[in-house]
Amino acid sequence: MNGSNQTGADASGVLDMQVIEGLRELGGEDEPGLLLEVIGMFLEDAPTRIREIEQGFASGDIKLLERAAHSLKSASANVGAMQLSSVCKRIEEIARQQKRDGIAELLPESSKAWNEASNALRSIQG
């Protein structure tokens, strides 16, 4: 399998490798590219959700903020980016209460988690 099991040196410290392996196994021999396809879709979509979170916070659009955090929470968990998923969950929970208190402190944390997750996922893409 010429390197398809390579996960990248930094991926295992940032990603839940059981999720990655589950995606790899799900594709199996019939769809060996499924993992890379899912990672590619996530890497393409996540920056939009992050911008929506930031825009929602800046403009006071709590619904946009909540919706974007919810989407990114789920998508992150689906690719094993559990730290990013956790931060998004906290943002979503605050927004669901129609509040913004505490979100400003979570935005830098979400950016850091995104950078780490995206780098780790790109290392899997090769």
C-alpha positions in Angstrom: 0.0 0.0 0.0 2.7 2.5 -0.9 2.5 4.8 2.1 -1.3 4.9 2.6 -0.8 3.9 6.2 1.5 6.9 6.8 -0.1 9.2 9.3 2.5 11.9 9.6 4.8 12.4 12.5 2.8 15.1 14.2 -0.7 13.8 13.5 -0.9 11.4 16.4 -0.4 14.1 19.0 -3.2 16.3 17.6 -5.7 13.9 16.1 -7.6 10.9 17.5 -5.9 8.3 15.4 -8.7 5.8 16.1 -11.0 8.1 14.1 -8.4 8.3 11.3 -8.0 4.5 11.3 -11.8 4.1 11.3 -12.1 6.3 8.2 -9.3 4.3 6.5 -11.0 1.0 7.3 -14.4 2.4 6.2 -12.9 3.0 2.7 -11.3 -0.4 2.7 -10.1 -1.9 -0.5 -13.1 -0.6 -2.5 -12.5 3.1 -1.6 -8.9 3.5 -0.4 -9.1 7.2 -1.1 -12.1 7.8 1.2 -9.9 9.1 4.1 -8.1 11.6 1.9 -11.4 12.7 0.3 -13.0 13.3 3.8 -9.8 15.2 4.9 -9.9 17.3 1.8 -13.5 18.3 2.2 -12.9 19.2 5.8 -9.8 21.3 5.0 -11.8 23.1 2.3 -14.9 23.8 4.4 -13.5 24.5 7.9 -12.0 27.9 7.1 -15.4 29.1 6.0 -16.9 27.9 9.3 -14.1 29.7 11.2 -14.7 32.9 9.4 -18.4 32.6 10.2 -17.7 32.1 13.9 -15.5 35.2 13.8 -18.0 37.2 11.8 -20.9 36.1 14.0 -19.0 37.2 17.1 -17.8 40.5 15.6 -21.3 41.4 14.3 -23.3 40.0 17.3 -25.0 37.5 15.0 -25.4 34.8 17.7 -27.4 32.5 15.3 -24.6 32.5 12.7 -22.0 31.9 15.5 -23.9 29.0 17.0 -24.6 27.4 13.6 -21.0 27.7 12.4 -19.6 26.4 15.7 -22.0 23.4 15.6 -21.0 22.6 12.0 -17.3 22.8 12.8 -17.7 20.8 16.0 -19.2 17.9 14.2 -16.9 18.1 11.2 -13.8 18.3 13.4 -14.9 15.2 15.4 -15.4 13.3 12.1 -11.8 13.8 11.2 -10.4 13.2 14.7 -9.6 16.9 15.5 -11.0 16.5 19.0 -9.4 19.6 20.5 -11.0 21.8 17.8 -14.3 20.0 18.2 -14.1 20.6 22.0 -13.5 24.4 21.6 -16.3 24.6 19.1 -18.6 22.8 21.5 -17.9 25.4 24.2 -18.5 28.2 21.7 -21.8 26.6 20.6 -23.0 26.1 24.2 -22.4 29.8 25.1 -24.1 31.0 21.9 -27.0 28.7 22.4 -27.7 30.6 25.6 -27.8 33.8 23.5 -24.6 35.0 25.2 -21.2 36.1 24.0 -19.4 36.2 27.3 -16.3 33.9 27.2 -16.3 33.5 23.4 -13.6 36.1 22.9 -11.3 34.0 25.0 -12.1 30.9 23.0 -11.4 32.4 19.5 -7.6 32.3 19.9 -7.9 28.8 21.2 -10.0 27.8 18.2 -7.4 29.3 15.8 -4.6 27.4 17.5 -6.6 24.1 17.5 -7.4 24.7 13.8 -3.8 25.3 12.8 -2.6 22.2 14.6 -5.4 20.0 13.2 -5.0 21.3 9.7 -1.2 20.8 9.7 -1.7 17.2 11.1 -4.3 16.4 8.5 -2.2 17.8 5.7 0.6 15.5 6.9 -1.7 12.6 6.4 -2.6 13.8 2.9 1.1 13.7 2.1 
